[in-house]
Amino acid sequence: MVVSLFVSIAVARYLGPEDFGLYHYVLSIVALVSVITNLGLHSLAKRELVEHPEQRDTILGTCFVLNLFAGLIAYAAMLWIVSVVSDSSLTLGLFALLGGGLLLGPLKCIEVWFQSQVRSDLSFWASSLSLSLFAAAKVAAIFLQADLLGFAYIFLCELVVLTGLQVFLYRRHFGRLLAWRPERRLAMDYLKQAWPLLLSGLAVTVYMKIDQVMLGAMLGDVAVGQYSVAVRISSIWYFVPTLLATSLFPAILNARKQSGQLYTSRLQHYFDLNAGLAYLVCLPLSLAAPWIIALLFGADYAAAAPILTIHAWSSIFVFLGVARGQYLLAEKMFKFAFACALAGAITNIGMNFVLIPRFGGLGAAIATLVSYAISAVLSSVFLSSPHAVFKRQLLSLLVPRLLLSRGK
């Protein structure tokens, strides 16, 4: 991630705010489309694989086929819409290349299997190798003065290599992909169960990406470029709660089977851990934002500093939101998860309409912070649960004080 960050900084400085903004504007729209192609199946599949690993080939085969059809339809529809609404060959080319990952999406179920078996080390090796190779490729592209489409080609090639490495590691450690067997009955059952997860995932992606889309539509690519570098610094740390969830989710599920008291205790520790790490991220970023932006990106991106100061505090709610998401998944509260994500999306869109014209990227950062807080924490007030999740989230926000008291 450190290598990726510094390469992104070099690319941002090379492309400038306008081209860098267009690049991330397209990526934000592709991210919204990719959630639809996922169909909400990955979270559901991970839970099923943890509980029924002996059904691996059937579960993975069913998810692969469903995601394949969704990816093909979504990719074709996206390119058709772009060709109708835009006469720019550059924009169409960016969508074609950056959206190519939609066609590789069905094979992401391999990573879901790795996570369910707590074998994230396999994903780590695949990601590290592909990241290292293509970090070098991006640096070379800068020296060769490549255009924007050149970087889009590199992005697509990186996804292809990463997916190929995951296929190779799965084949080496677990078996052949040809052994996957889709089942029609299971597919229908999964689609019935997963639709709240699909809508929830779409709503989450909306309130995490819509700010860049709306900035691009209302203020142009330069505003997106300024905002994107701030978000890049702030959100690079979001892999931390994802890794914790990947590693700890099986343990939390097992605790739920063993003892209610053990389950509740692990949940509190899990929330505390996420909140404590979030404070370690957001405090330094917020306080040092002007120096960080000036040092890393230069004077062209000076407007990103106040955006980073505000956006950094979103980390607390992202970390706690990921943690609570694991709890909702364990309890199969899919509809509640969707309602929370929808509330966050509506809040973000509404506040963006009001704040972006007046404050630009800073207004988008404020809207994001408020929407994250509502979706991830404040919405827990309405969660009817014997485990008092809202109370535990509030306690975790006091985790520095709690750690000091425990130390005494």
Buried (B, 14 or more C-beta within 10 A) or exposed (E): EEEBBEBBBBBBBBBBBBBBBBBBBBBBBBBBBBBBBBBBBBBBBBBBBBEEEEBBBBBBBBBBBBBBEBBBEBBEEBBEEBBEEEEEEBBBBBBBBBBBBBBBBBBBBBBBBBBBBBBBEBBEEBBEEBBEBBBEBBBEBBEEEBEBBBBBBBBBBBBBBBBBBBBEBBEEEBEEBEEBBBBEEBBEEBBEBBBBBBBBBBBBBBBBBBBBBBBBEBBBBBBBBBBBBBBBBBBBBBEBBBBBBBEBBBEBBEBBEEEEEBBBEBBBEBBBBBBBBBBBBBBEBBEBBBEBBBEBBEEBBEBBBBBBBBBBBBBBBBBBBBBBBBBBBBBEBBBBBBBBBBBBBBBBBEBBEEBBEEBBBBBBBBBBBBBBBBBBBBBBEEBEBEBBBBEBBBBBBEBEEBEEEEEE
